[in-house]
Amino acid sequence: MTSIERSYRTSLPKLLLLALAMFVVGTNAFVIAGLLPDIAADLGVSPTEVSYSITSYAVVVAVISPLVSITLARVPRAVLMAAGLAVFALGTAVAASSDSVGWFIAGRTLSGLGGAALVPTATASAALLARPERRGQALALVGAGFTLATAVGSPFGTALGGAAGWRTPMWILVGVAAVLVVLIPLVVRGLPVSAAISLRRRLAPLAEPRILALLATTFLMIAGFNVVYIFSSAVTAEATGGSGALLAVLLLSYGGAGVVGNLVAGPATDRIGSRLTAIVALGGQVAALAVLTFVESSFVASVVVFAVWGVAAFAIAIPVQHRLVSVDPDSAALTLGWYSTAMYVGIAVAPPLGTAALSLGGPVALPIAGAVVTALALVFFLTAYARRRGPVLPTGGLSPELPATPEQQVPEPAQRSL
């Protein structure tokens, strides 16, 4: 066994612990879509009112993550992750014990504060736990926590919520998070703290028109996806008959196929390029959402469409991120930080956009809205190739391989979302 292999094996328990933390936070974010009707019925409000908890969660993450890296740059990473998990557990407990939608949204917002501290810090820590030769594997392993949250956590949480009540999966997440609060400071220690980065350096990538076009692509593709995913219970109500178990099957079909899409997107981007890969993936999401409007009464057909949608949706992020990095490799870390912000802004916009679509045309309008917004994302992506390079302010020679601040390493989400 080489020294590199021994080093990676020594770090593996730490990486798995961080992956579990990502899984917990990701499941908490994604499972709300499946539990939406049960939460609304229990709290005596409409599903659209509950959906605004997703907006508050996403806005908090988008705003607080950069602030955490600026104000808490000198705090040890293990301490920051444990504190984030503690706040996350407290917020989730408030949401799980709430008897009104106001308290539920307040709890979700508080859990978003914890997630804003944990997720980017855990991702950046993954890169520091492995040698350069294994850094990609370390990032993939920790990021897999988010992927599994969509593929497994969300559908099984939905099924458990349907069988034992929507509060049950949330209390389980609180329990796991509480255990991680104790374990992470004990196991993940000795990581170097990050250096503070000035506001000027953070804003530097935004001077490049192609980066702006790609950030618009990210915002639109995430919004288009979540308009349907968040309201999937309404979109598929006729096919599932309102059954939480059948909805869980649809989400499992989506998530399982999404893992395939995520695995295929990387090699495809390397072989045929980010442009063609993104065109196929974005076009696939547009097509899948368009077809969904015609099969909403058939459960079997919906399973197939959700699977196709999952492959396409999970394949989008990699070529977009690849293109972002290739535009200006020296500022890749900062650019990926803005990618994360654009992603969460897209999530935040999806609930009000979905509510508007529902009020205008009912559930059938949701996939139509998602398809239109995704088509706009494709247009912006293509303009990122057509636009000429703009002036790029100096970023201080940041390396795309070494994260300077926590939020600059972005997990494979999810569009994953949330």
KAZITA-V733678 format. One record per helix or strand of 3 or more residues. SS is the DSSP state (hx for helix, st for strand). FROM is the first residue (numbers start at 1). LEN is the number of residues. If there is no record, write none. Layout:
BEGIN
SS;FROM;LEN
SS;FROM;LEN
END
This chain:
BEGIN
hx;3;41
hx;47;25
hx;77;20
hx;101;28
hx;132;33
hx;166;22
hx;199;9
hx;209;21
hx;232;4
hx;237;4
hx;244;29
hx;274;19
hx;299;29
hx;329;33
hx;364;23
hx;406;3
END
